[in-house]
Amino acid sequence: DAINPVTTSGGEVLYSTRNRRSLSIQNIGTVKVFVRFGSAPVLSGTKRYSFILSPASAADEGDGGVLSVDDYNGSVWCKTASGTGSVIATDFVG
């Protein structure tokens, strides 16, 4: 498990790995987080993102959006449209 800051620049929250069986990402911050597989989300022009995680009601409340995916071994990137958010990202390997 790793808590990652998420900014308007975007960043990789889970790296590519051959051993991942599943992954989970939860938004624990108070801004919307855009998620994309393989590269950073694009939020202008031709928008490119895979999911949007809704914000938590307050920081670390545990009620923010959750994404769980099985059988994906590539990288996962997150980005905000404004402000700084936070996600907890977990790899399940085996």
C-alpha positions in Angstrom: 0.0 0.0 0.0 1.2 3.5 -0.8 -0.4 6.9 -0.3 0.4 9.1 -3.3 -0.2 12.8 -3.8 -2.0 13.6 -7.0 -1.5 16.9 -8.8 -2.5 18.6 -12.0 0.8 17.3 -13.5 -0.3 13.7 -13.1 1.9 10.9 -11.9 2.3 7.1 -11.9 0.8 5.6 -8.8 1.4 1.9 -9.7 4.2 0.7 -11.9 4.0 -2.1 -14.4 4.6 -5.5 -12.9 4.3 -9.1 -14.1 3.2 -10.4 -10.7 0.1 -8.3 -10.1 -3.1 -10.3 -9.7 -5.3 -7.2 -9.0 -5.1 -3.6 -7.9 -7.1 -1.2 -5.9 -7.0 2.6 -5.8 -9.1 4.8 -3.4 -9.4 8.5 -3.5 -8.7 9.7 0.1 -8.5 13.4 -0.8 -11.1 16.0 -1.4 -10.8 16.6 -5.1 -11.9 14.4 -8.1 -9.1 12.2 -9.4 -8.8 11.0 -13.0 -7.2 7.6 -13.6 -5.7 6.2 -16.8 -3.9 3.0 -17.6 -0.5 3.2 -19.3 0.0 7.0 -19.4 -1.1 10.2 -17.7 -4.7 11.3 -18.1 -5.3 14.0 -20.6 -8.0 16.6 -19.5 -7.9 19.1 -22.3 -8.6 18.8 -26.0 -9.3 15.2 -26.8 -9.8 13.9 -23.2 -8.2 10.6 -22.3 -8.9 8.9 -19.0 -10.2 5.5 -17.9 -12.0 6.3 -14.7 -12.9 9.2 -12.4 -12.7 8.7 -8.6 -15.1 10.8 -6.7 -13.7 12.8 -3.8 -13.9 11.9 -0.1 -16.2 14.0 2.1 -13.1 15.0 4.0 -9.4 14.0 3.9 -8.9 10.3 4.9 -12.6 9.7 5.5 -12.6 6.4 3.6 -15.7 7.3 1.5 -13.9 8.4 -1.7 -14.3 6.6 -5.0 -12.7 3.1 -5.3 -11.4 1.3 -8.3 -10.6 -2.4 -8.2 -9.2 -4.2 -11.3 -8.2 -7.8 -11.8 -5.6 -9.1 -14.3 -4.0 -5.8 -15.4 -0.2 -5.6 -15.1 0.5 -2.2 -16.7 1.1 1.2 -15.1 -1.6 3.3 -13.5 -1.5 7.1 -13.6 -3.6 9.7 -11.7 -4.2 13.4 -12.2 -6.5 16.2 -10.8 -8.1 18.9 -12.9 -7.2 21.4 -10.1 -5.7 21.3 -6.7 -3.9 18.5 -5.0 -5.5 15.2 -4.1 -4.4 11.9 -2.5 -5.0 8.3 -3.3 -4.0 5.0 -1.7 -2.8 2.5 -4.3 -2.4 -1.2 -3.6 -1.0 -4.0 -5.7 -2.1 -7.6 -4.9 0.7 -9.9 -6.2 1.1 -13.6 -6.2 
